[in-house]
Amino acid sequence: MKPPGDLETRTVQWTKHHVTVGDRDVHNPVPDTSMNVDAGKQVFGYYCVVCHGRDGQNTGVPFAASLSPPIPSLASREVQSYSDGQLKWIIEHGIAPSGMPAAKGTLSDDEMWQAVDYIRHLPPAGSLGEPQVYSGNTDNESGR
């Protein structure tokens, strides 16, 4: 299968940022503090890690690049260019047909906002190792 071309990619990205993904102007009510970033890391560790890796950059996720569309690195310019409200909207509602599930009913609003705080402060790629489910590492996914 041939990957999409530059024009198709830009068109899809523009559409997601301006049409598909809501809450562009919604601001994160959870303060961007180290305590909330750490709480977001905990949430990320039990909800997001299987698909996004412990570092949010797909480290150790064997299928991340082979899905269609591939799972993006959360540190990528594409993902980081979303507003906080849009990131929370994606977490809450998911993105069909990408495989990104909706967290509404599983995570609280505060947990979703804390996950956004963590996504804004991701560690260097590979620095947290692979998810336990893939590596056999017995450390807690949240890093504790």
Rosetta blueprint (number, residue, H / E / L):
1 M L
2 K L
3 P L
4 P L
5 G L
6 D H
7 L H
8 E H
9 T H
10 R H
11 T H
12 V H
13 Q H
14 W H
15 T H
16 K H
17 H H
18 H H
19 V H
20 T H
21 V L
22 G L
23 D L
24 R L
25 D L
26 V L
27 H L
28 N L
29 P L
30 V L
31 P L
32 D L
33 T L
34 S H
35 M H
36 N H
37 V H
38 D H
39 A H
40 G H
41 K H
42 Q H
43 V H
44 F H
45 G H
46 Y H
47 Y H
48 C L
49 V H
50 V H
51 C H
52 H H
53 G L
54 R L
55 D L
56 G L
57 Q L
58 N L
59 T L
60 G L
61 V L
62 P L
63 F L
64 A L
65 A L
66 S L
67 L L
68 S L
69 P L
70 P L
71 I L
72 P L
73 S L
74 L L
75 A L
76 S L
77 R H
78 E H
79 V H
80 Q H
81 S L
82 Y L
83 S L
84 D H
85 G H
86 Q H
87 L H
88 K H
89 W H
90 I H
91 I H
92 E H
93 H H
94 G L
95 I E
96 A L
97 P L
98 S L
99 G L
100 M E
101 P L
102 A L
103 A L
104 K E
105 G L
106 T L
107 L E
108 S L
109 D H
110 D H
111 E H
112 M H
113 W H
114 Q H
115 A H
116 V H
117 D H
118 Y H
119 I H
120 R L
121 H L
122 L L
123 P L
124 P L
125 A L
126 G L
127 S L
128 L L
129 G L
130 E L
131 P L
132 Q H
133 V H
134 Y H
135 S H
136 G L
137 N L
138 T L
139 D L
140 N L
141 E L
142 S L
143 G L
144 R L
